[in-house]
Amino acid sequence: MAEFKKQVPRPTPETQHFWDGAKNQQLLLQQCDQCQHTYFPPRPFCPKCASREVSITEASGKATLYSYVINHRPLPGFDNPHSIAVVELEEGPRMMSNIVGCPQTPEALVLDMPLKVTFEALTDEINLPKFQPAEA
């Protein structure tokens, strides 16, 4: 049986700006020039009003823990156990990520806890945004 390797995201023309930002330790979002809606994941149009006039903005990197599960199944490339989380960014969008820098227990992973972004280098070109407790 072949060994599972951690998958590396493949940027597309629509997501290249996001991965370029992550490479530079920046969390980039898109904001509609028409209705000012900030959204994630990246796409070439606003999901609220369908305008194609969108700008790229840098997020503050602040978030809160919206929801999570703790995965206890061993997976190569992951510390076990590890969290699979939905975080709500200060700018409004929610994104899936992992919570790092704290015990992976329900006592440590408290809903609505303040978080800040950090980046894990997967390759020389791809950094993956993850979140850690804001006081860490």
SULNOR-V929253 format. One line per field, one symbol per residue. ss: DSSP state (a for helix, b for strand, c for the rest). psi: psi as a letter, one per 40 degrees, with the letter a starting at -180 (. if undefined). burial: # if it has 16 or more other ideal C-beta (glycine too) atoms within 10 Angstrom, else .. A space follows every 50 residues. Layout:
# SULNOR-V929253
ss: ???
psi: ???
burial: ???
This chain:
# SULNOR-V929253
ss: cccccccccccccccaaaaaaaaccccbbbbbcccccbbccccccccccc cccbbbbbcccbbbbbbbbbbccccccccccbbbbbbbbccccbbbbcbb cccccccccccccbbbbbbbbcccccbbbbbbbccc
psi: hihhihihihiiddeddddddddffhhhiihhddeehhiiiiieihedee iegiihihideiiihdiiihhehhhheiihiiihihihidediiiiaihi eiigidddghieihiiiihhhdaddhhhhiiihde.
burial: ..........#.....###.###..#######....####.#...#.... ...#....#.######.#.#...........##.#.###.#.#.#.#### .#.#....#...#.#####......######.#...
